[in-house]
Amino acid sequence: MKTANTLFVVLDIETTGNSSKEPRLAFDVAWKIIDRKGNEYGAGSYLISEVLKMARPYYKELWPQYIIDHEKGLIEYATIDHVIDTLNDQMNTLRQKGHRVIICAYNARFDLTWLPFTYHHVTGDLSTDKFDQWTDLLDIWDFWGQSVPKCYTAEKTKSGKFLSTSAESAYRYETFQPHFVEKHIAHHDVEIEVDILLKALKRKKKMPIAQCKEQMPGAVWKQINERVNPTIVAQMSMFL
């Protein structure tokens, strides 16, 4: 069957606590499926009901905004089973139409680790095949970092040593909005990740497609800094 189009599932999650006593669980999951022109083929935005009974959101101060967004119909409550099945059904339908479907996220290792982990933790089902089709993976962070102009500028990281390459910083640079603040709410953040992806796609660099998250590079922030900020990285490496 001839492939109709390459589509991108831009995925974002927000999690609960991250200490050793409280495992990360995805409580907020959103995605948008687009083509290279930004046309939409599917979407979802959910709060995971089981997780919210177990733990608090990491950014718990944002809960009033979640209530507002839920009342507006921007987020639904659902079980983790329903969320994963909905996402898989959308992808399967598109594949059956001949589309190539690539799952991607900004810092994709994070999302593709903790969303399946949440499913296994909540359901106790370690033998599921629900994630078997999650191949053709793309880290937007890595892809964007390979394409961003070498004149890239941003605020420094907390260490004061490197340029920030967070999604917030990337979006600020790409959209000329130096004071933009990331919401840390999945359906909001998906929109900025879509924009960053589309900017990178227009630069026509080869996509670093992986078949599993373990194939994705680590220390992406450093690789980007080595490319756009080589002198400073070289100087700092002398003291590390």
C-alpha positions in Angstrom: 0.0 0.0 0.0 1.3 3.4 -0.9 1.9 5.7 2.1 -0.5 8.6 2.0 1.4 10.9 4.3 3.8 11.1 7.2 1.9 12.1 10.3 3.3 13.1 13.7 1.7 12.3 17.0 2.9 15.1 19.2 2.5 13.8 22.8 2.9 15.5 26.1 2.4 14.4 29.7 2.5 15.9 33.1 3.3 13.8 36.1 3.0 13.5 39.9 5.9 13.6 42.3 9.4 12.5 41.3 11.0 11.4 44.6 12.1 7.9 45.3 9.2 7.5 47.7 6.7 8.7 45.2 7.1 7.4 41.6 6.3 9.5 38.6 2.8 8.8 37.3 1.3 10.5 34.3 -2.0 12.2 35.4 -2.4 14.6 32.4 -2.0 13.3 28.8 -2.5 15.1 25.6 -1.6 14.7 21.9 -2.3 16.2 18.5 -1.7 14.4 15.2 -0.5 16.6 12.4 1.1 16.4 9.0 4.1 18.5 7.8 1.8 21.5 7.1 0.2 21.4 10.5 -3.1 19.9 9.4 -4.8 18.0 12.2 -5.8 14.3 12.0 -6.6 13.5 15.6 -6.2 14.8 19.2 -6.9 13.9 22.8 -6.6 15.6 26.2 -7.3 13.7 29.4 -6.8 13.6 33.1 -6.2 10.1 34.4 -8.8 9.4 37.0 -7.0 6.5 38.7 -3.8 8.5 39.1 -5.5 11.5 40.7 -6.8 9.2 43.4 -3.2 8.1 44.1 -1.0 11.2 44.1 -0.8 14.9 43.6 0.3 16.7 40.5 3.9 17.8 40.5 2.7 21.4 39.7 -0.2 21.2 42.2 -0.5 25.0 42.1 -1.9 24.7 38.6 -5.0 22.8 39.6 -7.3 25.8 39.4 -6.4 26.1 35.7 -7.2 22.4 35.2 -10.6 23.0 36.6 -11.2 25.9 34.3 -10.0 24.0 31.3 -12.2 21.0 32.2 -15.2 23.2 32.5 -14.4 24.6 29.0 -14.3 21.0 27.6 -10.6 21.2 26.9 -9.8 18.2 29.1 -11.8 15.1 29.9 -11.5 12.7 32.8 -10.8 9.1 31.7 -9.2 5.8 32.8 -5.7 5.0 31.7 -7.2 2.1 29.6 -9.5 4.5 27.7 -6.7 7.0 27.1 -4.2 4.5 25.6 -7.0 2.7 23.6 -8.1 6.0 22.2 -4.6 7.0 21.1 -3.9 3.6 19.7 -7.3 3.5 17.8 -6.5 6.9 16.2 -3.0 5.7 15.1 -4.3 2.4 13.8 -7.1 4.1 11.8 -4.5 6.4 10.2 -2.1 3.5 9.5 -4.9 1.6 7.8 -5.4 4.5 5.5 -1.7 4.2 4.4 -0.2 7.0 6.6 3.1 6.6 8.3 2.7 7.5 12.0 5.6 8.8 14.0 5.2 9.3 17.8 7.1 12.3 19.1 7.6 14.6 22.1 9.9 17.2 23.3 12.3 15.1 25.5 10.6 12.0 24.2 12.5 9.7 26.6 10.5 11.2 29.4 7.0 10.8 27.9 7.7 7.4 26.5 9.1 6.1 29.8 6.5 7.4 32.2 3.3 7.0 30.2 3.8 3.2 29.7 5.0 3.0 33.3 1.8 4.6 34.5 -0.3 2.1 32.6 1.6 -0.8 34.1 1.6 0.7 37.6 -2.2 1.4 37.5 -3.4 -1.8 35.8 -0.7 -4.2 37.0 -0.7 -5.6 33.5 2.9 -6.1 32.5 2.1 -8.4 29.6 0.1 -6.0 27.6 0.7 -5.5 23.8 -0.8 -2.0 23.9 2.7 -0.4 23.3 4.0 -2.9 20.7 3.0 -0.5 17.9 4.9 2.4 19.4 7.7 2.3 17.0 8.9 5.1 14.7 9.8 7.5 17.5 11.1 11.0 17.3 12.6 13.3 20.0 11.5 16.8 18.9 14.2 18.2 21.2 17.0 16.3 19.4 15.6 17.0 16.0 15.1 20.7 16.6 18.6 20.9 18.1 20.1 19.5 15.0 18.3 22.1 12.9 18.2 25.3 14.9 20.5 28.1 13.6 23.9 28.3 15.2 23.1 31.9 16.2 20.6 30.5 18.7 20.5 32.5 21.9 18.6 31.8 25.2 18.8 32.4 28.9 21.4 30.3 30.7 20.6 27.1 32.7 20.5 27.3 36.5 24.2 26.4 36.5 24.9 29.5 34.5 27.2 27.5 32.2 25.0 26.6 29.2 22.2 27.9 27.0 18.8 26.6 28.0 17.3 24.3 25.4 14.0 23.6 27.1 10.8 23.6 25.1 10.0 27.0 26.6 13.3 28.4 25.5 13.0 26.9 22.0 9.6 28.3 21.6 10.7 31.8 22.8 13.4 31.8 20.2 11.3 30.4 17.3 8.4 32.7 17.9 10.3 35.9 19.0 8.5 35.8 22.3 11.2 36.3 24.9 8.8 36.4 27.8 6.7 33.4 26.9 6.0 31.1 29.9 5.2 27.4 29.4 1.9 26.3 31.0 3.0 22.8 32.2 -0.5 21.6 31.2 -0.4 19.0 28.6 -2.9 20.3 26.0 -1.3 23.8 26.2 2.2 22.5 25.9 1.4 20.2 22.9 0.6 23.3 20.9 4.1 24.8 21.5 5.7 21.4 20.7 3.8 21.2 17.5 5.1 24.7 16.6 8.7 23.7 17.4 8.4 20.5 15.3 7.0 22.4 12.3 9.8 24.8 12.5 12.3 22.0 12.5 10.6 20.1 9.6 10.8 23.2 7.4 14.6 23.1 7.7 14.5 19.7 6.0 17.1 18.0 8.2 17.1 14.2 8.4 14.8 13.0 11.2 16.6 10.9 13.8 13.9 8.2 14.0 14.3 5.5 16.7 12.5 2.2 17.1 12.6 2.4 20.9 13.3 5.1 23.4 16.6 3.4 24.3 17.9 4.3 20.9 17.4 8.0 21.6 20.5 10.0 22.6 21.0 11.2 26.1 22.3 14.6 27.2 20.6 16.3 24.3 21.0 19.7 26.0 24.8 19.2 25.8 24.8 18.1 22.2 22.8 21.2 21.2 25.2 23.5 23.2 28.2 21.8 21.5 26.7 22.8 18.2 25.5 26.3 18.8 27.8 27.3 21.7 31.0 25.4 21.1 33.5 27.8 22.6 31.7 28.0 26.0 31.2 24.2 26.1 34.9 23.6 25.3 35.9 26.0 28.1 33.6 24.5 30.6 34.7 21.0 29.7 38.2 21.9 30.9 36.7 22.3 34.5 34.3 19.3 34.5 
